[in-house]
Amino acid sequence: MKKIIILLVMSLFFVFSTTAQTDKDYNNFINVVKKELKEIHIQNYEEHFKEQYFIIKEENDYFDVGTEVGLTNLYNICSQNDKSQWKNLIKNHFSQIKISRDEEKAILPKLEKFETGKEYLKLRIYPIDYKDQISKSSIFESSTDDYISVVVIDFPNTIKNLTKEYLEKWNLSEKEILEIAKENTLKNNKEEFEEYKISDTFSVSVMLSDTNIFITSSIYDLNKKYNSISKYGAFVAIPNRYGIILKNINKETINNDIVQMTGLVNYMYQQGPGSITNTIYWFDGKHFFKVIHNPSKGMLKLPDELIEILK
């Protein structure tokens, strides 16, 4: 947790020295991946390595036929480590996939009945561009145009989207399943907000985790998680999968605060990993209103409702 705090909250004061991701680096990465696939007896696949994925063409212990196996995240992880570690990182990655597949085989029968399957439902937040990919097959809600909340099956070592076939199996509506997944998630999110000083003139409250992949869903429980909202509300953001950033509004310092908040959120969003949105919201204690900002144009506009309260 301390590592995440340093990397994400104090990021305005650090220059990240990352390995240059050259074509040569990527080709070396693919060669290591190919060797590992051969070792684990996956040899019948369709190459799309320029697009950073491949498609499984034959049943094996790791993937179903037709599975599109993405390599972008794995390459990003390898790029942040010394090349001498790549072989072990890639080997461990595929080993974990096999473990997760075995877990799925053991747990999926429990989802045939709602009574035994409901405990595995969770709600996870993703960037809005994920919507097109899953809209036809998965259960989700998108109350904003910045991110979506997807119902997933929470296996011990992995997650998988809950498909719409379960609506008929369980005779439940999407809304009902979303509420159950939300309830399961929020009751298990134990993290709390902590205040961190970024500079002499700016501090934020953060709720971060490098282990709880559902932490950003606490955006639905903000009043309970942060019960000291000022009379002017708070600025809130979920720049990446690691958590939520909150800045309580002080009328005297609001101009400096929103500029600094914008800079911090943009930086965290750009750095990732697992970027969600660089949108900042004003939370009035009940509802969220978008702060309009365009970093490239240096444009920033507070919600009219907030401006009225500040008069």
C-alpha positions in Angstrom: 0.0 0.0 0.0 2.8 2.4 0.8 4.3 1.8 -2.6 1.0 2.7 -4.3 0.7 5.9 -2.2 4.2 7.0 -3.2 3.7 6.2 -6.9 0.2 7.6 -7.2 -0.4 10.4 -4.7 3.1 11.9 -4.7 3.5 11.5 -8.4 3.6 15.2 -9.0 7.1 15.2 -7.4 8.6 12.2 -9.2 9.8 11.6 -12.7 9.1 8.0 -13.6 12.1 6.4 -15.4 10.5 3.8 -17.6 12.2 1.5 -20.1 11.8 2.7 -23.6 9.3 0.5 -25.4 11.1 0.1 -28.7 10.3 -2.2 -31.6 13.3 -4.3 -30.6 12.1 -4.6 -27.0 8.7 -5.8 -28.2 10.2 -8.3 -30.6 12.3 -9.7 -27.8 9.2 -9.9 -25.7 7.3 -11.8 -28.4 10.2 -14.3 -28.8 10.0 -15.0 -25.0 6.2 -15.4 -25.2 6.6 -17.9 -28.2 9.1 -20.0 -26.3 6.9 -20.1 -23.2 3.8 -21.1 -25.4 5.9 -23.9 -26.9 6.9 -25.1 -23.4 3.3 -25.3 -22.2 2.3 -27.0 -25.4 0.3 -24.2 -27.0 1.4 -24.2 -30.6 -1.8 -23.9 -32.6 -2.6 -20.3 -32.5 -3.3 -17.4 -35.0 -0.7 -14.7 -34.7 -1.7 -11.1 -34.4 1.4 -10.0 -32.5 1.6 -6.6 -34.2 -1.7 -5.9 -32.6 -0.5 -7.4 -29.3 -2.7 -10.5 -29.2 -3.1 -14.0 -30.6 -6.1 -16.3 -31.1 -6.3 -19.9 -29.7 -7.0 -22.5 -32.5 -6.9 -25.7 -30.5 -8.3 -26.8 -27.1 -5.6 -26.8 -24.3 -5.3 -26.6 -20.5 -5.1 -22.8 -20.5 -7.7 -21.4 -23.0 -10.8 -22.3 -24.9 -10.8 -22.5 -28.7 -11.3 -19.0 -30.2 -10.0 -17.1 -27.1 -8.4 -13.8 -28.1 -5.3 -13.6 -25.7 -4.2 -10.0 -25.2 -0.6 -9.2 -24.6 -0.7 -5.5 -23.9 -0.8 -5.6 -20.1 1.8 -8.4 -19.9 4.2 -6.4 -22.2 3.7 -3.3 -20.0 4.6 -5.3 -16.9 7.7 -6.7 -18.6 8.7 -3.2 -19.8 8.8 -2.0 -16.2 11.2 -4.8 -15.3 14.7 -5.8 -16.3 14.8 -8.1 -19.3 16.4 -10.8 -17.2 13.1 -11.1 -15.4 10.9 -11.4 -18.5 11.0 -15.2 -18.8 9.9 -15.7 -15.2 7.2 -13.0 -15.5 5.8 -14.6 -18.6 6.0 -18.1 -17.2 4.2 -17.0 -14.0 1.5 -15.2 -16.1 0.5 -18.3 -18.0 0.8 -20.4 -14.8 -1.7 -18.1 -13.2 -4.0 -18.4 -16.1 -4.1 -22.2 -15.7 -4.8 -21.9 -12.0 -7.7 -19.5 -12.7 -9.1 -21.8 -15.4 -9.2 -24.7 -12.9 -10.9 -22.5 -10.4 -13.6 -21.6 -13.0 -14.3 -25.3 -13.7 -14.9 -25.9 -10.0 -17.0 -22.8 -9.3 -19.1 -22.3 -12.4 -21.5 -25.2 -11.6 -22.5 -23.2 -8.4 -23.7 -20.4 -10.6 -26.3 -22.6 -12.2 -28.5 -21.7 -9.2 -28.9 -18.1 -7.9 -28.8 -19.2 -4.3 -25.3 -20.7 -4.6 -24.0 -18.3 -7.2 -25.0 -14.9 -5.8 -22.0 -14.7 -3.4 -19.6 -14.6 -6.3 -21.1 -11.5 -7.9 -19.1 -8.2 -7.7 -19.2 -4.8 -9.4 -16.1 -3.5 -11.1 -15.6 -0.1 -12.8 -14.0 0.2 -16.2 -13.4 3.0 -18.7 -16.2 3.9 -21.0 -14.5 2.6 -24.1 -15.0 -0.9 -22.7 -18.7 -0.5 -23.2 -18.7 -1.4 -26.9 -16.8 -4.6 -26.3 -19.2 -6.0 -23.7 -22.6 -4.3 -24.2 -24.2 -7.2 -26.0 -23.1 -10.0 -23.7 -22.6 -8.6 -20.2 -24.6 -6.9 -17.4 -23.6 -3.3 -16.7 -24.7 0.2 -16.0 -23.5 3.4 -17.4 -24.9 6.4 -15.6 -22.1 8.7 -16.9 -20.3 8.9 -20.3 -17.0 8.5 -18.5 -17.0 4.9 -17.1 -19.2 1.8 -16.7 -19.9 -0.6 -13.9 -19.8 -4.3 -14.9 -21.1 -7.3 -13.0 -18.3 -9.9 -12.7 -17.9 -13.3 -11.2 -15.2 -13.0 -8.5 -13.1 -16.2 -8.6 -10.3 -16.6 -6.1 -7.6 -15.6 -8.5 -9.4 -14.0 -11.4 -12.7 -12.4 -12.5 -15.0 -13.0 -15.4 -17.9 -10.9 -16.7 -21.3 -12.4 -15.8 -23.1 -13.0 -19.1 -26.7 -12.1 -19.8 -27.7 -15.8 -20.0 -28.0 -15.7 -16.2 -30.9 -13.3 -16.5 -33.0 -16.2 -17.8 -31.4 -18.9 -15.6 -32.1 -16.9 -12.4 -35.3 -15.2 -13.6 -33.9 -11.8 -12.4 -33.7 -8.4 -14.1 -30.4 -6.7 -14.8 -31.2 -4.1 -12.2 -31.7 -6.7 -9.5 -28.4 -8.4 -10.3 -26.6 -5.1 -10.4 -27.9 -4.3 -6.9 -26.8 -7.6 -5.5 -23.4 -7.3 -7.0 -23.1 -3.7 -5.7 -24.2 -4.8 -2.2 -21.6 -7.7 -2.2 -18.9 -5.3 -3.3 -19.5 -2.5 -0.9 -19.8 -4.6 2.2 -16.3 -6.1 1.4 -14.6 -2.8 0.6 -12.9 -2.0 4.0 -10.5 0.7 2.9 -10.9 4.2 4.3 -9.8 7.7 3.1 -6.5 9.1 4.3 -5.3 12.6 3.9 -1.9 13.2 2.1 -0.1 16.5 1.8 1.0 17.1 -1.8 2.5 20.6 -1.3 2.4 23.4 1.2 -0.8 24.6 -0.4 -2.5 21.4 -1.5 -3.5 18.1 0.1 -6.0 15.4 -0.9 -7.9 12.6 0.7 -7.2 9.2 -1.0 -8.6 5.7 -0.8 -6.2 3.4 -2.6 -5.3 -0.3 -2.8 -3.0 -2.3 -4.9 -4.8 -5.6 -4.0 -8.5 -4.8 -4.1 -9.6 -4.5 -7.7 -13.1 -3.4 -6.7 -12.0 -0.4 -4.6 -13.2 2.1 -7.2 -16.8 0.8 -6.8 -16.8 2.6 -3.4 -17.7 5.7 -5.5 -21.3 4.4 -4.9 -20.8 4.5 -1.1 -19.0 7.9 -0.8 -21.1 9.3 2.0 -20.3 6.4 4.2 -16.6 6.3 3.2 -16.1 10.0 3.6 -18.5 11.6 6.1 -16.9 15.0 6.4 -18.0 16.6 3.1 -17.9 20.4 3.4 -21.0 22.5 2.9 -19.7 23.2 -0.6 -19.1 19.5 -1.4 -16.0 17.9 -2.7 -14.1 17.3 -5.9 -13.9 13.5 -6.7 -12.0 11.5 -9.3 -11.3 7.9 -10.2 -8.3 8.2 -12.5 -7.3 4.6 -12.5 -8.1 1.2 -10.9 -6.1 1.9 -7.7 -8.7 4.0 -6.1 -10.5 7.3 -5.5 -9.1 10.8 -5.0 -11.1 13.4 -3.1 -10.6 17.1 -2.3 -13.0 18.8 0.1 -13.9 22.2 -1.2 -12.8 25.3 0.7 -14.3 28.5 -0.8 -11.1 30.5 -0.1 -8.8 28.1 -1.9 -11.1 26.6 -4.6 -9.3 28.1 -7.6 -5.9 26.7 -6.5 -7.4 23.4 -5.5 -9.2 22.6 -8.7 -6.1 23.5 -10.8 -3.9 21.3 -8.6 -6.5 18.5 -8.6 -6.7 18.6 -12.4 -3.0 18.3 -12.7 -2.8 15.4 -10.3 -5.7 13.5 -11.8 -4.5 14.0 -15.4 -1.0 12.7 -14.4 -2.4 9.6 -12.6 -4.8 8.9 -15.5 -1.9 9.1 -18.1 0.4 7.0 -16.0 -2.0 4.2 -15.3 -2.0 1.3 -15.3 -5.7 0.6 -15.6 -6.6 4.1 -16.4 -10.4 4.8 -16.0 -11.2 8.5 -16.5 -9.5 11.9 -16.0 -12.9 13.5 -15.4 -13.3 15.3 -12.1 -16.7 15.5 -10.5 -18.2 17.8 -8.0 -20.1 15.8 -5.3 -22.7 17.8 -3.4 -23.3 15.0 -0.9 -26.0 13.3 -3.0 -25.2 13.8 -6.7 -22.2 14.0 -9.0 -21.8 16.9 -11.5 -19.0 16.9 -14.1 -16.3 19.5 -14.0 -15.6 20.4 -17.6 -11.9 20.5 -18.3 -9.8 20.2 -21.5 -6.1 19.9 -20.6 -4.9 20.5 -24.1 -6.7 23.8 -24.3 -6.3 24.8 -20.7 -10.0 25.2 -20.3 -11.8 24.5 -17.0 -15.5 25.1 -16.0 -17.1 24.4 -12.7 -20.8 23.2 -12.7 -23.3 26.0 -12.6 -24.9 24.5 -9.4 -21.6 24.8 -7.6 -21.0 28.3 -8.9 -24.4 29.3 -7.5 -23.6 27.9 -4.0 -20.3 29.8 -4.0 -21.9 33.2 -4.6 
